[in-house]
């Protein structure tokens, strides 16, 4: 049986910022949803890229050595492995992150 997922319902499952919940698995990848509110910490993923898709709201991804990346609802960006970054919100925002299942969400 093929299941469907309602992202609005998934939003209701998130009880605090920066606590991602799993939305779906695709091969060796996972889609996680998180409420982004405030600033996370600077980190990098040494072995994996990370895709941020803003479902609702807007965020800024600060990146070492380049201009900040601003994403609004419906926009996405891929942070390559090894790139130090720090996401923060401009307002409470819901973000889907596409990443390898083995990835530690908090980074290295």
Residue, then its C-alpha position, 0 to 999 in steps of 0.5 A: x500500500x502506498x501511503x500519502x503524507x499531509x505536511x500540514x498534519x506533520x507540522x502539528x506533530x512538532x512540539x519545539x523548534x529545532x526538533x526534526x521529525x521524520x516525514x518520509x524515507x526514500x532509498x537511503x535518504x530521509x525527509x525531515x521537517x523542523x520548525x526553525x525559530x531563532x538561530x541554530x549553531x554553526x556546524x558542517x557535515x563532513x560526508x554528506x550534502x544537505x538540502x533545505x526546502x522552506x515549506x512555510x516562512x523564511x530562513x537565512x543560511x549563514x555560510x562561511x566565506x560567502x554571502x548569506x542565503x535567504x530562502x522563502x516559502x517554495x525555495x531551496x538550497x543545497x549545502x555541500x558536504x564540508x561547508x560550515x553553515x548556520x541556519x536561522x529564521x526570519x520568522x517561525x518557519x517550517x523547513x524540509x531537510x533532505x539528507x542521508x538517513x545516516x546523517x547526524x542532524x546536528x552536524x559534526 
